Amino acid sequence: MTTAPLTPDLPAQIAAHLDGVRPAGHLLVASLAESVADRRTHQHPKGEDLYCHNLASWAGERVGPVLRRLIDAETERDRLRVELDKRTAQHAEVAAALAEQVQRSGQRMREHDADREELERLRAELAAADTSIFCDAEGHAVPHSPGCPDAAARTERDRWQALTDALNAVNVLGIDLDGTLTDHADHSVVWDRDAKRWALARYDD
């Protein structure tokens, strides 16, 4: 059977009656339980039962500390219930906040995935587009397009023709004694012995 809790005013009233009484220890509680068993199981006489009277008197003198222990236990139980309700509410708030953070994180992850997909798409488009620049027959720099021949597909003669056209497009081009190609003004093309390739330099370098 479930014992109904004390009404709110009773604990204070009982505590006032037990003022100064210390709570019962384990041994006293065990002794009282033993006295209850003795009163229930001993051979009751037909007349006056002095044995039961003595046990009842002994237990009655010690019921105060037991009541103090009971009241203290119920007070602590009620305090723990309030603390449990408070922490349950706090945990619910934390759980709701975490759920919101998870939802925002999921949204950010989806946005990140979308940005990454868009970046990969742009990279693929960039890789597919041939943005190389070359000189046409008149020496003009033009971007490569699907309609133009690829540089790798041009013949050796085409490359030398492009070089010839580029040299002819430079004004006042001359060749110094050391083999430098120059316009005798600002620009020159010199042979880099270390790199073993032609390099652009100023005329006075």
C-alpha positions in Angstrom: 0.0 0.0 0.0 1.3 3.5 -0.9 1.5 5.8 2.0 0.0 9.2 1.3 2.4 12.1 1.8 2.0 14.4 4.9 0.0 17.5 4.4 2.2 20.7 4.1 1.4 21.8 7.7 2.1 18.5 9.5 5.9 18.3 9.2 6.3 21.6 11.0 3.9 20.6 13.7 5.6 17.3 14.3 9.1 19.0 14.2 7.9 21.4 16.9 6.8 18.5 19.2 10.1 16.8 18.6 12.2 19.8 19.4 15.6 18.7 20.7 15.0 15.0 19.9 17.8 13.4 17.9 17.0 11.0 15.1 17.1 7.2 15.8 20.2 5.3 14.7 20.2 2.0 12.8 20.4 -0.2 16.0 17.4 1.5 17.6 15.3 1.0 14.5 16.3 -2.7 14.4 15.5 -3.1 18.1 12.1 -1.6 17.7 11.4 -3.9 14.7 12.4 -6.8 16.9 10.1 -5.7 19.7 7.2 -5.6 17.3 8.0 -9.1 16.2 8.2 -10.3 19.8 4.8 -8.9 20.7 3.2 -10.5 17.7 4.7 -14.0 18.1 4.9 -14.7 21.8 2.3 -16.8 23.7 -0.4 -14.3 24.8 -1.9 -15.2 28.3 -5.6 -15.1 28.8 -5.2 -12.5 31.6 -3.1 -9.4 31.7 -0.1 -9.6 29.2 2.7 -8.0 31.1 5.2 -9.0 28.5 3.4 -7.0 25.8 2.9 -4.1 28.1 6.6 -3.9 28.9 7.5 -4.1 25.2 5.0 -1.4 24.4 6.3 0.8 27.1 9.9 0.3 26.0 9.0 1.1 22.4 6.9 4.1 23.3 9.8 5.7 25.1 11.8 5.4 22.0 9.3 6.4 19.3 10.4 10.0 19.4 13.8 9.5 17.8 12.1 7.3 15.2 9.6 10.0 14.4 12.5 12.5 14.2 14.3 10.2 11.7 11.0 9.8 9.7 10.4 13.5 9.5 14.0 14.2 8.5 13.8 11.6 5.8 10.6 12.9 4.4 11.9 16.5 4.5 15.0 15.4 2.6 12.8 13.5 0.1 10.7 16.6 -0.6 13.8 18.7 -1.1 15.2 16.1 -3.5 11.9 16.1 -5.4 12.1 19.9 -5.8 15.7 19.6 -6.9 14.8 16.9 -9.4 12.0 18.9 -10.9 14.4 21.9 -11.2 17.1 19.9 -12.8 14.6 18.2 -15.1 13.5 21.6 -16.3 17.1 22.7 -16.8 17.9 19.6 -18.7 14.9 20.1 -20.9 16.1 23.7 -21.7 19.6 22.4 -22.5 18.2 19.6 -24.7 16.0 22.1 -26.6 19.1 24.4 -27.1 21.2 21.5 -28.3 18.5 20.4 -30.7 18.3 24.0 -32.1 22.1 24.0 -32.5 22.0 20.7 -34.2 19.4 22.0 -36.6 21.5 25.2 -37.3 24.6 23.0 -37.8 22.7 20.8 -40.2 21.6 23.9 -42.1 25.1 25.2 -42.3 26.4 21.8 -43.4 23.7 21.7 -46.2 24.8 25.3 -47.2 28.4 24.2 -47.1 27.7 21.2 -49.3 25.8 23.4 -51.8 28.7 25.8 -51.9 31.1 23.0 -52.4 29.0 21.5 -55.2 28.9 25.0 -56.8 32.7 25.3 -56.5 33.2 21.9 -58.0 30.9 22.8 -60.9 32.8 26.1 -61.5 36.1 24.2 -61.3 34.8 21.7 -63.9 33.7 24.5 -66.2 37.1 26.2 -65.8 38.9 22.9 -66.6 36.7 22.4 -69.6 37.3 25.9 -70.9 40.5 26.4 -72.9 41.6 29.9 -71.9 45.0 29.8 -73.6 46.1 32.9 -75.6 48.2 32.8 -78.8 49.1 35.1 -81.6 47.3 35.1 -84.8 48.8 35.6 -88.2 48.9 39.3 -87.8 50.6 39.1 -84.4 47.5 39.9 -82.3 47.0 38.1 -79.0 43.6 36.4 -79.1 42.0 33.9 -76.7 41.6 30.3 -77.8 38.1 29.2 -78.6 36.5 26.0 -79.8 36.6 27.3 -83.3 40.3 28.0 -83.3 42.9 25.3 -83.8 44.6 24.0 -80.6 48.2 25.0 -80.2 49.3 21.4 -79.8 47.6 20.5 -83.1 49.5 23.2 -85.0 52.3 22.0 -87.3 55.9 22.9 -86.8 55.7 25.3 -89.8 52.7 27.0 -88.1 54.7 27.7 -85.0 57.6 29.2 -87.0 55.2 31.2 -89.1 53.7 32.6 -85.9 57.2 33.5 -84.7 57.9 35.2 -88.1 54.7 37.1 -87.9 55.4 38.2 -84.4 58.9 39.5 -85.3 57.6 41.4 -88.3 55.0 43.0 -86.1 57.7 44.6 -83.8 58.9 48.0 -85.0 62.5 48.7 -85.6 63.6 45.2 -84.7 67.3 44.5 -84.8 69.8 41.8 -83.7 72.8 42.8 -81.8 76.2 41.1 -82.2 75.6 38.9 -79.2 72.4 37.6 -80.7 70.0 39.7 -78.6 66.7 40.6 -80.4 65.8 44.2 -79.6 63.9 47.2 -80.7 66.9 49.4 -79.6 64.5 51.3 -77.3 62.9 49.6 -74.3 62.5 45.9 -75.1 64.8 43.0 -75.9 64.8 39.2 -75.9 68.0 37.6 -74.6 69.2 34.0 -74.3 69.3 32.9 -70.6 72.3 30.5 -70.5 71.3 29.1 -67.0 67.7 28.5 -67.9 68.5 27.6 -71.5 65.6 29.5 -72.9 64.7 33.0 -74.3 63.7 35.6 -71.8 62.2 39.1 -72.1 64.3 41.9 -70.7 64.7 45.7 -70.9 66.9 46.9 -73.7 69.5 48.4 -71.3 69.7 45.2 -69.1 
